[in-house]
Amino acid sequence: MKDFFAEQPRIPLCFSPTPLHRADRLSDELGIDLWLKRDDLTGPGAFGGNKMRKLEFLLGLAETQGVEYVFTFGATQSNHAMETATACRRCGFTPVLYLVAVVEPDKDSLRGNMLLDALVGAEVHVVKMLPGETESEADDRALEMARKQMRALEAEDHHCMEVPIGGSNFTGAIGFAAGYVEFKEQLEAMGIGAFDYIVHSTGSGGTLAGLAAGKALCGGKEKIVAVSCSMKAPEYEAKVAALANQALDQMKQPNIRISPADFTVDRGYFGEGYEIPSEASIAAMKRLARAEGVMLDPVYTAKAFAGLLDHVKTGRIKQGQRVVFWHTGGAASLFAEPAIVGNLSD
């Protein structure tokens, strides 16, 4: 297969290819051919995830630019922020995190990803939400605070890089286009035929944009179903398609174009909101853990897997069809605040 990524700066960070294996017990229970693409095992630590694919290219670019400080953003239990901090330490950059407290953390008893952020020595700024403030408004305020610090560092001749929430710019999306190519090469090496569906969780949109771009590069036929972990604006699909096209342009593939018709965003399973568990997501976590011994996280993958189960139940995914669930990681969130995890006891 053509190497579309040879000209892109890249630092190898992932344990790749990540495993692709069949969920035998659940396949039998559901009447479908269900496989798991295990991007929860990307490394380099025990708590890998899909952002590491993006960070290979984002930090590869940072290396070419002589960056010292890498700034990024998210909620306090952000998988992306933790993975960025971890990758920065491996590459010799200083990670600076601005994290919005959607759920207020206990500063005296750090949990989940915040504990890992502290362990790797990231500089963490917790941005408390103001009364009446939306998540988006708090994110904007965190961004301005970070940029003020970056300007001060740049004035002292320190080079900084700003990585957006989720690593979701065209450089990050290239990382997931490479992930899709890896997936297709695995299928060929394993002698596995084509799938009908790829199901995954979508947040900031970079993973979806990369998968759509990779599918177009390879001429893939799978239907991509992205299950949203939070409310998305009506223009979300158009923004994802534009991001995919920017990635394709960067890879010098201007004749390949992505439109919102190339994927489906399902907004039906995020429940009451981001970082708020639902009965369906808790049930999905339990079902995969008890059938296959595979752990989902409460914020992203549990809601996506709940969507997959319901698509099978309602016939949108038909009996006998072949489905890969792209597990994007986040296991550290199982050890987050109880308000994020939910009640997992019977």
QUICOR-V632528 format. One record per residue. N is the residue number from 1. PSI is psi in radians with two decimals (none if undefined). BURIAL is 1 if it has 9 or more other C-alpha atoms within 8 Angstrom, else 0. Layout:
# QUICOR-V632528
N | PSI | BURIAL
N | PSI | BURIAL
This chain:
# QUICOR-V632528
1 | 2.45 | 0
2 | 2.44 | 0
3 | 1.73 | 0
4 | -0.12 | 0
5 | 0.07 | 0
6 | -0.56 | 0
7 | -0.02 | 0
8 | 2.28 | 0
9 | 2.35 | 0
10 | 2.38 | 1
11 | 2.09 | 0
12 | 2.08 | 0
13 | -0.47 | 1
14 | 2.61 | 1
15 | 1.58 | 1
16 | 2.66 | 0
17 | 2.50 | 0
18 | 2.66 | 1
19 | 2.55 | 1
20 | 2.00 | 1
21 | 2.76 | 0
22 | 2.43 | 1
23 | 1.53 | 1
24 | -0.84 | 0
25 | -0.77 | 0
26 | -0.58 | 1
27 | -0.77 | 1
28 | -0.74 | 0
29 | -0.70 | 0
30 | -0.33 | 0
31 | 0.37 | 0
32 | 2.99 | 1
33 | 1.67 | 1
34 | 2.22 | 1
35 | 2.73 | 1
36 | 2.18 | 1
37 | 1.98 | 1
38 | 1.21 | 1
39 | 0.07 | 1
40 | -0.10 | 1
41 | 0.52 | 1
42 | -0.40 | 1
43 | -2.91 | 1
44 | -0.21 | 1
45 | -2.95 | 0
46 | -0.36 | 0
47 | 1.28 | 1
48 | -3.07 | 1
49 | 3.08 | 1
50 | -0.41 | 1
51 | -0.40 | 1
52 | -0.56 | 1
53 | -0.74 | 1
54 | -0.69 | 1
55 | -0.44 | 1
56 | -0.70 | 1
57 | -0.68 | 1
58 | -0.81 | 1
59 | -0.42 | 1
60 | -0.74 | 1
61 | -0.73 | 1
62 | -0.69 | 1
63 | -0.71 | 0
64 | -0.39 | 0
65 | 0.06 | 0
66 | 0.61 | 0
67 | 2.50 | 1
68 | -0.76 | 1
69 | 2.31 | 1
70 | 2.09 | 1
71 | 2.37 | 1
72 | 3.13 | 1
73 | 2.89 | 1
74 | -2.95 | 1
75 | 2.98 | 1
76 | -0.55 | 1
77 | 0.50 | 1
78 | 2.15 | 1
79 | -0.72 | 1
80 | -0.79 | 1
81 | -0.75 | 1
82 | -0.77 | 1
83 | -0.66 | 1
84 | -0.81 | 1
85 | -0.74 | 1
86 | -0.83 | 1
87 | -0.66 | 1
88 | -0.74 | 1
89 | -0.66 | 1
90 | -0.54 | 0
91 | -0.11 | 0
92 | 0.26 | 0
93 | 2.77 | 1
94 | 2.07 | 1
95 | 2.36 | 1
96 | 2.12 | 1
97 | 2.28 | 1
98 | 1.92 | 1
99 | 2.15 | 1
100 | 2.29 | 1
101 | 1.34 | 1
102 | -0.78 | 1
103 | 2.18 | 1
104 | 2.13 | 0
105 | 2.77 | 0
106 | 1.87 | 0
107 | -0.32 | 0
108 | -0.11 | 0
109 | 1.37 | 0
110 | 2.46 | 1
111 | 2.80 | 1
112 | -2.32 | 1
113 | -0.53 | 1
114 | -0.59 | 1
115 | -0.73 | 1
116 | -0.65 | 1
117 | -0.76 | 1
118 | -0.68 | 1
119 | -0.69 | 0
120 | -0.01 | 1
121 | 0.51 | 0
122 | 2.58 | 1
123 | 1.98 | 0
124 | 2.27 | 1
125 | 1.97 | 0
126 | 2.15 | 1
127 | 1.88 | 1
128 | 2.42 | 1
129 | 2.39 | 1
130 | 2.73 | 0
131 | 2.23 | 0
132 | -0.02 | 0
133 | 2.43 | 0
134 | 2.87 | 0
135 | -0.74 | 1
136 | -0.72 | 0
137 | -0.67 | 0
138 | -0.67 | 1
139 | -0.74 | 1
140 | -0.68 | 0
141 | -0.69 | 0
142 | -0.69 | 1
143 | -0.76 | 1
144 | -0.68 | 0
145 | -0.76 | 0
146 | -0.74 | 1
147 | -0.56 | 0
148 | -0.76 | 0
149 | -0.68 | 0
150 | -0.72 | 1
151 | -0.70 | 0
152 | -0.73 | 0
153 | -0.73 | 1
154 | -0.61 | 1
155 | -0.38 | 0
156 | 0.32 | 0
157 | 0.51 | 0
158 | 2.26 | 1
159 | 2.22 | 1
160 | 2.66 | 1
161 | 2.39 | 1
162 | 2.07 | 0
163 | 2.16 | 1
164 | 2.93 | 1
165 | 2.28 | 1
166 | 0.08 | 1
167 | 0.45 | 1
168 | 1.26 | 1
169 | -3.08 | 1
170 | -0.51 | 1
171 | -0.80 | 1
172 | -0.68 | 1
173 | -0.58 | 1
174 | -0.64 | 1
175 | -0.64 | 1
176 | -0.38 | 1
177 | -0.71 | 1
178 | -0.61 | 1
179 | -0.70 | 1
180 | -0.72 | 1
181 | -0.72 | 1
182 | -0.77 | 1
183 | -0.81 | 1
184 | -0.65 | 1
185 | -0.63 | 1
186 | -0.79 | 1
187 | -0.75 | 1
188 | -0.78 | 1
189 | -0.58 | 0
190 | -0.10 | 0
191 | 0.59 | 0
192 | 2.35 | 0
193 | -3.07 | 0
194 | 2.70 | 0
195 | 2.77 | 1
196 | -0.63 | 1
197 | 2.55 | 1
198 | 2.17 | 1
199 | 2.33 | 1
200 | 2.99 | 1
201 | 2.45 | 1
202 | 2.38 | 1
203 | -1.53 | 1
204 | -0.23 | 0
205 | -0.17 | 1
206 | -0.66 | 1
207 | -0.80 | 1
208 | -0.78 | 1
209 | -0.74 | 1
210 | -0.75 | 1
211 | -0.74 | 1
212 | -0.72 | 1
213 | -0.76 | 1
214 | -0.74 | 1
215 | -0.74 | 1
216 | -0.69 | 1
217 | -0.67 | 0
218 | -0.11 | 0
219 | 0.57 | 0
220 | 2.73 | 0
221 | -0.10 | 0
222 | 2.59 | 1
223 | 2.19 | 1
224 | 2.08 | 1
225 | 2.00 | 1
226 | 2.04 | 1
227 | 2.11 | 1
228 | 2.43 | 1
229 | -0.05 | 1
230 | 2.98 | 1
231 | 2.39 | 1
232 | 2.50 | 0
233 | 2.78 | 0
234 | -0.49 | 0
235 | 0.12 | 0
236 | -0.83 | 0
237 | -0.72 | 1
238 | -0.66 | 1
239 | -0.70 | 0
240 | -0.78 | 1
241 | -0.72 | 1
242 | -0.69 | 1
243 | -0.73 | 1
244 | -0.72 | 1
245 | -0.61 | 1
246 | -0.70 | 1
247 | -0.74 | 1
248 | -0.68 | 1
249 | -0.75 | 1
250 | -0.53 | 0
251 | 0.16 | 1
252 | 0.81 | 0
253 | 1.04 | 0
254 | -0.27 | 0
255 | -0.11 | 0
256 | 2.13 | 1
257 | 2.52 | 0
258 | 2.43 | 1
259 | 2.88 | 0
260 | -0.31 | 1
261 | -0.21 | 0
262 | -0.03 | 1
263 | 2.90 | 1
264 | 2.28 | 1
265 | 2.06 | 1
266 | 2.02 | 1
267 | 0.26 | 1
268 | 0.05 | 0
269 | 0.22 | 1
270 | -0.06 | 1
271 | -2.33 | 0
272 | -0.17 | 0
273 | -3.14 | 1
274 | 2.38 | 1
275 | 0.28 | 1
276 | 2.00 | 1
277 | 2.72 | 1
278 | 2.89 | 1
279 | -0.69 | 0
280 | -0.70 | 0
281 | -0.66 | 1
282 | -0.74 | 1
283 | -0.66 | 1
284 | -0.73 | 1
285 | -0.83 | 1
286 | -0.71 | 1
287 | -0.80 | 0
288 | -0.68 | 1
289 | -0.71 | 1
290 | -0.39 | 0
291 | -0.61 | 0
292 | -0.10 | 1
293 | 0.43 | 0
294 | 2.27 | 0
295 | 2.32 | 0
296 | 2.87 | 1
297 | 2.71 | 1
298 | -0.37 | 1
299 | -0.74 | 1
300 | -1.20 | 1
301 | -0.53 | 1
302 | -0.70 | 1
303 | -0.65 | 1
304 | -0.72 | 1
305 | -0.58 | 1
306 | -0.69 | 1
307 | -0.77 | 1
308 | -0.83 | 1
309 | -0.70 | 1
310 | -0.60 | 0
311 | -0.63 | 1
312 | -0.79 | 1
313 | -0.69 | 0
314 | -0.02 | 0
315 | 0.07 | 0
316 | -0.62 | 0
317 | 2.10 | 1
318 | 2.75 | 0
319 | 2.38 | 1
320 | -0.17 | 0
321 | 2.75 | 1
322 | 2.20 | 1
323 | 2.33 | 1
324 | 2.22 | 1
325 | 2.04 | 1
326 | 1.78 | 1
327 | 1.91 | 1
328 | 0.11 | 1
329 | -2.82 | 1
330 | 0.34 | 1
331 | -0.46 | 1
332 | -0.45 | 1
333 | -0.26 | 1
334 | -0.31 | 1
335 | 0.40 | 1
336 | -2.92 | 1
337 | 2.51 | 1
338 | -0.54 | 0
339 | -0.43 | 1
340 | -0.69 | 1
341 | -0.69 | 1
342 | 3.14 | 1
343 | 1.87 | 0
344 | -0.01 | 0
345 | 2.71 | 0
346 | none | 0
